Amino acid sequence: MTSDPADLSEWRFPNQATPLGSATYYAVRFSPPAQRERNAKLIAWYRLIESIAEQPRDPGVARLKLDWWREELLRLPDGEPRHPLARALRDSAMDSAARSAMRALIDAAEHRICTPPPTDDRGFGDDCRAGFGGFFVLLATLEPSGNCDLRLSRETGAYCAAVERIRGLAFAPQRVPGWLDPQALRTMDRTQRHERCEALLAQFDCEANERYPTVPILGRKLHALAGALQDKMRATGYAVSDRVIDRAPLAHLWTAWRCP
């Protein structure tokens, strides 16, 4: 049975997870052409799994949804996946290593449902590594060169997740340590905010530029975009308690294009 093109059109690039003008759009846009559609679908799948775990009204129902996606992964190689996005991913030839990385991401999402949010820097880092860090591991398993460093890829993805969580803490404070919630930040002066946020982000080992060829291409571009966003937050003194700091689409384009 073949996939209905109408079912798959929603997930083609650009899709809801890679909207025009966004950082993820340009990261995917400047990926190798052969990877572009696959990367857009993978990001959409990851965001879908994350949305299930994000403050669910009924944790039991959320876990059932994750179990349903585990079944979809089992259907990928030989069966007929039911979800249009799963069918699109089947057509992208997800091998056993990729499916294993996808299951790990589902498990990480379930862990978030079953455990309290991180309360300290270490728990925050571990949560970022299991989530978007795990997504970079998925990308690494699919990199044609086969030379990706899984640990460095995980650290790089975790850093990207941490930057995004700090950027959006005004609207999702549950995703950062308690000392970083908006009310706590307002009690700190600029120097204190700078020192604490810099220390939080410094825990991720992804600064060795000479090792970048061992990180997936999409991951390198997302890392460059996250680094540029951190620079902008740093310039504001990490004034993120009441607003979401972002960069202009042209700035995203320039960063993603320049990144090798």
C-alpha positions in Angstrom: 0.0 0.0 0.0 1.4 3.4 -1.0 1.0 6.6 0.9 -1.6 9.1 -0.3 0.3 12.2 -1.3 -2.5 14.4 0.2 -1.8 12.7 3.6 1.9 13.5 3.4 1.7 17.1 2.1 1.3 18.5 5.6 4.7 17.3 6.6 6.7 18.4 3.6 9.2 21.2 4.0 8.4 23.8 5.2 5.9 22.3 7.7 4.5 23.4 11.1 7.7 22.6 12.9 9.9 24.5 10.3 7.8 27.6 9.5 9.1 30.2 7.1 11.5 32.6 8.7 12.3 30.6 11.7 15.7 29.3 12.8 14.7 25.7 12.2 13.5 26.7 8.7 16.9 28.0 7.7 18.8 25.1 9.4 16.8 22.7 7.3 16.9 25.0 4.2 20.7 24.9 4.2 21.0 21.2 4.8 22.1 19.0 1.9 19.3 18.8 -0.6 19.0 15.0 -0.1 18.4 15.5 3.6 16.1 18.4 3.5 12.7 16.7 3.4 13.8 14.0 5.9 15.1 16.6 8.4 11.9 18.6 8.2 9.8 15.4 8.9 12.1 14.4 11.8 11.8 17.7 13.4 8.0 17.6 13.1 8.0 14.1 14.6 10.1 15.2 17.5 7.9 18.2 18.2 4.9 16.0 18.1 6.3 13.6 20.7 7.4 16.6 22.9 3.9 18.1 22.7 2.4 14.9 24.2 4.7 15.3 27.2 4.3 19.0 27.7 2.1 19.6 30.7 -0.5 16.9 29.8 -3.9 17.3 31.4 -4.2 13.6 31.9 -0.7 11.8 32.3 -2.3 8.4 31.7 -3.8 9.4 28.4 -0.4 11.0 27.4 1.4 7.7 28.2 -1.1 5.8 26.1 -0.4 8.2 23.2 3.3 7.5 23.6 2.6 3.7 23.6 0.7 4.2 20.3 3.8 5.8 18.8 5.9 2.9 20.0 3.6 0.7 18.0 4.0 2.9 15.0 7.8 2.5 15.2 7.3 -1.3 15.1 5.2 -0.9 12.0 7.8 1.2 10.1 10.0 -1.6 8.7 7.5 -4.2 7.5 4.0 -3.0 8.4 1.8 -0.1 7.5 2.0 2.8 9.9 -1.3 4.6 10.6 -0.1 8.2 11.0 0.7 10.1 7.9 3.9 11.4 9.4 5.0 7.8 10.3 4.3 6.8 6.7 6.4 9.7 5.5 9.2 8.6 7.8 8.9 5.0 6.6 9.5 6.3 3.1 12.7 8.0 4.4 14.1 4.5 5.2 14.6 4.7 9.0 17.0 1.8 9.8 17.2 -0.1 13.1 19.6 2.4 14.7 17.3 5.3 13.9 14.3 3.5 15.2 16.2 2.7 18.4 17.0 6.5 18.8 13.4 7.3 18.2 12.2 4.9 20.9 14.7 6.5 23.3 13.1 9.9 22.6 9.6 8.4 23.3 11.0 7.0 26.6 12.5 10.4 27.5 9.1 12.0 26.9 7.4 9.4 29.1 10.0 10.0 31.8 9.2 13.7 31.7 5.5 12.9 32.3 6.3 10.7 35.3 8.9 12.8 37.1 8.9 16.4 38.5 10.5 19.1 36.4 14.2 19.7 37.0 15.0 21.6 40.2 18.8 22.1 39.8 21.4 22.7 37.0 22.4 19.1 36.8 18.8 17.8 36.4 18.2 20.5 33.8 21.2 19.4 31.8 20.2 15.7 32.0 16.7 16.6 30.8 18.1 18.5 27.8 20.4 15.7 26.9 17.6 13.1 27.0 15.4 15.3 24.9 16.9 17.4 22.1 20.2 15.8 22.8 18.6 12.5 21.9 17.3 14.0 18.7 20.8 14.9 17.7 21.8 11.3 18.3 19.0 10.3 16.0 20.4 12.6 13.3 23.9 11.2 13.9 22.6 7.6 13.2 21.4 8.8 9.8 24.4 10.9 8.7 25.8 9.3 5.5 29.4 9.6 6.6 28.9 7.4 9.6 31.6 9.3 11.4 29.5 11.2 14.0 30.4 11.3 17.6 27.3 10.4 19.6 28.4 11.9 22.8 29.4 15.2 21.2 26.2 15.2 19.2 24.1 14.7 22.3 25.9 17.5 24.1 25.4 19.8 21.2 21.7 19.1 21.0 21.4 19.6 24.8 23.0 23.0 24.5 20.5 24.0 21.8 17.6 22.8 24.0 19.0 24.8 27.0 19.2 28.0 25.0 15.7 27.6 23.8 14.3 26.8 27.3 16.0 29.9 28.7 14.7 32.0 25.8 11.1 30.8 26.4 11.0 30.7 30.2 8.6 33.6 30.5 5.9 31.2 29.0 7.2 27.8 30.1 9.0 28.3 33.5 8.5 24.7 34.4 11.2 23.7 31.9 14.1 25.4 33.7 15.5 25.2 37.3 13.5 27.0 39.9 16.1 29.7 40.4 15.6 30.7 36.8 11.8 31.4 36.9 10.7 34.9 36.0 10.1 36.0 39.6 13.5 34.8 40.7 15.2 36.5 37.8 13.6 39.9 38.7 15.4 39.8 42.0 18.8 39.5 40.4 20.9 42.3 39.0 22.3 42.1 35.5 25.6 40.7 36.7 24.0 37.9 38.7 21.7 36.9 35.8 24.7 36.8 33.4 26.8 34.7 35.7 24.1 32.2 36.5 22.9 31.8 32.9 26.4 31.5 31.5 27.2 28.8 34.1 24.1 26.9 33.3 24.9 26.8 29.6 28.6 26.1 30.1 27.9 22.6 31.4 27.4 21.3 27.8 30.6 20.2 26.1 30.1 21.5 22.6 32.6 24.3 22.1 35.4 22.3 20.3 35.0 23.7 16.8 37.7 21.4 15.3 35.4 18.4 16.1 32.4 19.8 14.3 32.7 17.4 11.4 31.7 14.7 13.9 28.3 16.4 14.5 25.4 16.0 12.0 25.2 18.8 9.4 21.7 19.9 10.6 23.0 19.8 14.2 25.9 22.1 13.3 23.6 24.6 11.9 21.2 24.4 14.8 24.1 24.9 17.1 25.3 28.0 15.3 21.8 29.5 15.4 21.6 28.7 19.2 25.0 30.3 19.8 23.9 33.4 18.0 20.7 33.5 20.0 22.7 33.2 23.2 24.9 36.1 22.1 21.8 38.2 21.7 20.4 37.1 25.1 23.8 37.9 26.6 23.8 41.4 25.1 20.4 42.0 26.9 21.8 40.8 30.2 19.5 37.7 29.8 16.4 39.9 30.1 14.1 36.9 29.4 11.7 37.1 32.4 9.0 39.0 30.6 9.6 38.5 26.8 10.9 36.0 24.3 14.1 37.2 22.6 14.5 36.3 19.0 16.5 37.3 15.9 15.3 38.5 12.6 14.8 36.0 9.8 17.6 37.6 7.8 19.9 37.0 10.8 18.9 33.4 10.9 19.5 33.0 7.2 23.0 34.5 7.4 24.0 32.3 10.4 22.7 29.1 8.8 24.2 29.9 5.4 27.7 30.6 6.8 27.8 27.5 9.0 29.7 24.7 7.3 
